[in-house]
Amino acid sequence: MNSAVMKKAMYLFVLPALLFYCIFWIFPILKLFQYSLTDYNGYVQSFDYVGFDNFKQLFGEEILGASIKNTLAYTAITVVLGNAIALALAILLNANIRAKGFYRSAFYIPTLFSAIVVGFIWSYVYMPGDGLIASFFAKVGLGGLDTNFLGSYSKALYSIIAVDIWKNIGTSVIIFLAGLQTVPNELLEAGKIDGAGRWKLFRFITLPMLATSVTINITLSVINGLKAFDFPFVMTNGGPGISTNTLIYAMYKMAFTDQLFGKASALGLISFAIIIAITVVCVLTLNKKEVSA
């Protein structure tokens, strides 16, 4: 078989994936851009083109800045705090402790439940007065600490983030545990012989060996944070006010509640650009760190 025929055969093999990519990725983005230039309400097929008015309105409104701020805070906290806790738990669960298998399963179980179910359950946990936290405070004589976590402008976002970390931390723990299994005991023993303490063993041997696991977990956490929607939708409806509005939730509400589909499409494009930029920078940075490690 000559090279020309081989090239044609290669293109034929690539063609199905390329068609799938164009139909389910490129075409929707182009359609989104088209709608972003209109006053389409999502229901009536007749609409007018308004140019870049939707973008101008968004950049002049508080909702865009608040949504970006909330999304970045959501992402940063879940990435840093979530992975730090997961790594600590993985190290503990990798040690020789009793019922190790039980604890590993226990931390992973929350990831098996739907975010909708978890959100509803934690809404009752946070409920002031009769919720689990309020009842606990009342029983130990600390009833004065009872607060409306989801109804507070300053606490609602962080309360939701805590639930997100609780639900998804099991996946990060499993990935870190898999990485810890690849750390050769010979290296750790050699480090101990050279007089290295636990911190130096972790910093100079264990952590560099976990570079791939760290890259995977941080990337997954960044993507999860940037597309946050489920918990704000179920637990607070973006409130109180817009204190828990994320980019994806704001886009949903704008399209299906306010019936401003054209404006929501513009917000979707802005969100897409932000998410792609942050994800690319994150992946490139982590890959460089992984190579250097």
N, C-alpha and C positions, 0 to 999 in steps of 0.2 A: 504493500500500500504506500503510494507516494505521499509526500508532505502536504500537497494541496487537498487530497482526499481526507487526510487525517485532520487538517484544520477544519474542514467542513463538518466532519463527524464531531469534533469538539464543540463547535458552535451549536450543533443539534442537541447535544447533551446539556448545554448551558441554557438553551432556549426556554424550556419549561420553567426553570427557576427565574429567568429574566422576566417572562410573562407574568408570573406570580408576583414578582417584586413590583412591576409596573402597575398591575391591576390593584393591588392591595396596599401600595405605599406611595408611588409617584402620583397616580391619578387622584387619590384622596387629598393629597397636599395641594395639587393644582386646583382641585374643586374648592378646597378651603380658601385658597387665595382669591378665587373668583367671588365666593360669597362674602369675603371680607371687604370687598369693594362695593357692596350693595346694602340696601336696607331690608333685606330678606328677613322675615319673621319666623321662618321655620315651618309655616303651615300653608300660607297662600303662595302659589307658584309665581304669581306676578310680583316683580320687584324692580326697583330702579337702581341704577349705578350711581354711587355717591362719591366715587374716587377714594381718597385716603381720609375722608371725614371720620370714619370709625377709629382709625389710628390716632388722629388728632384729638378726638374726644377722650380716648383712653388715657393718653399721656397728660391730659388736663384734669383727670379725675383721681380722687384719693384711692379708689379701689385697686388700681394697678400697683401703686407703690406699696399699699398695705399687703396685697397678695404676694408680691415679690419678697417683701420683708419677712412675712410669715413663712413662706416656702423655704427661704434660705435658712431661717432660724430652725425650722423643722428638720431640714436636711443636716445642718451642722451638728445639732444636738444628737440626732439619731446615729450619725456617723461616728462622732467622737465618743459619746457616753455609751451608746449601744455596743460598739466594738470593744471598748475598754472593759465593760462588764463581761461581755462574752469571752474575751481572752482570759480574764481572771477566773471565770467559771471553768473554762476549758482546762486551764492549768490545774485547778483543784480536782476536776473530774478525771484528769489523767494520772493523778497520784494514786497510791495504793490505799484506798479507803474502802470501808464496808459499804455494801449495797451500791456499788458504783454504777452498775447497770440500771438500777431503779432510778437513781438521780439523773442519769443521762436521759432516760425516757421521760421523766417528769418535766425536765426543762424543754424537751422537744414537743410535748403534747400540745401546748397552745398554738403552735404553728399549723396544726391540723384543722383547727376550727376556722370558719369563715370570719372575715373581718366584721361583717354585719352582726354576727352572733356575739362576737367578743365586744363590739361596741355597745350593744344593748346591755350585756351583762355588766360592763363597767359603768354604764350610765346609772344603774341601780346601786353599784358599789359607791359611787361618788355622791349619790342623792343626799342632800342635807336633811337632817331629822331622822329618817328611817333607813338610810343607807348603811352599808356594812361599816364604813369608816366612821360615820357619825355614831353608830351604835357602839362601836369599840371605844371611842372617846368617852361616851356616856358611862359605860361600864367601869372604866378605870378612873372615873372622876375628872375627866378632862373635857367635859361637854362644852366648855367655852372655846375650845379649839375647832369646833364644828364650823365648817364653812361651805359655801356653795362653789365647789371647784369649777364646775362647768358654767356657772353663771357669773364668774368674775372675769373682768377684762384682763387682769394681770395674771390669772392662774389658768384660764381655760386652755390656752394653747399648750402650756407645759403639761397639763393633766392629760391631754390627748397624746402628746409625745410619749409620756410615760407608758400609756397603754400600748402604743405602737412598738416600743422597745420590748415590753413584756411579751407581746405576741410573737415577735420575729426573732428574738434573741436565740431561740433554740437552733435555728438554721445556722447562725454565725458560730454558735458553740460547736456544732457538729463539724463545720468546715475547719475551725481551729484545732479540734481534736484530731481530725484526719492529718493535719499538718504536723501536729506534735508527735504522731506515730512515726513520722519520717526522720525525726531528729535522732541521729545515732548515739547510743549510750556511750560508745567509745569516746566520742568528743566530750561529752559531759564528764566522764570519768577522768579524761586527760586534763580538763579544766580544773577539776577538784584537786588533782595531784599538783597542779601548778599553783594552787593556793587561791583560786578564784572562789568568791562567795556566791550566794544565790543570785544576787542582783547582776553581777558580772557574767555569770553563766547565762542568765536570761538575755542580757543586753548584747553580748558578743557571740553567743552560740545559738540559743533558741530563737530569738527574734529574727536574725538574718535567715535562718532556715525556714521561718514562717512567711517569708516574703510573698510567695504565691498565694497563700491563704489570706494574708492581709489585703493583697490586691483584689482578690475575689470578693471578700466581705465588704471592703470599702466601696467598691464599684456597685455592688448590690444595694448597699445602704444609701448611696447617693441617688440611684435610680428610684428606689422606694420613697425616699424623702421628696424628690422633685415631683413625683406623680401622686403625692398624698391627696386622697379624696375620701376614702371610705369612712375613716373615723370622724373627720369634720362633718361629713354628711349625716352620719348616724347619731353622733353624740351632741352636736351643737348647732347644726344647720348653719355653720359659718359664724355663729354668734358667740357671745353677745356682741351686737353691732357687726363689725367685720373683723373682730379680733382673731378669729380662727379661719378666716378666708384664705385658702391656698389658691394657687393659679388655676389648678384643675377644677376646684370647687367653684371658683368665681366664674369660670367659663361655663360650667354646667348651669349654674343659677341664671346667668345672663341669657343663655340660650333657651332653657326650658321653663323658667319661672317668669322672667321678664320678657320673653319672646323677642329678644334682640339677637337673632341668629347671625346676622351679618357682623354685628359688633363682637359677638362671642367668637366668630371665626377669626377676626382680627386679633383678639386676645389669644386665641389658640396658636396663631402664627408667632406671636411674640413669645408665648410660653415655649413653643417648639424651639425657637432660636436660643432662648436662655438655657433650656435643658440640654440641647446638643452641645452648646459651647462649654457648659460646666462639665458634662460627661467626657467630652474629648480631652479637655485640659486635665481632668482627674485621671483618665486612663493613661495618657501620655506621661504624666508625672509619676504615676505608680509603676509603669513599665520601666522608666529610667531608674527608679529606686530599686526595682527588682533586679535589674541587670547589674547595678553597682553592688548589690548585696551578694 
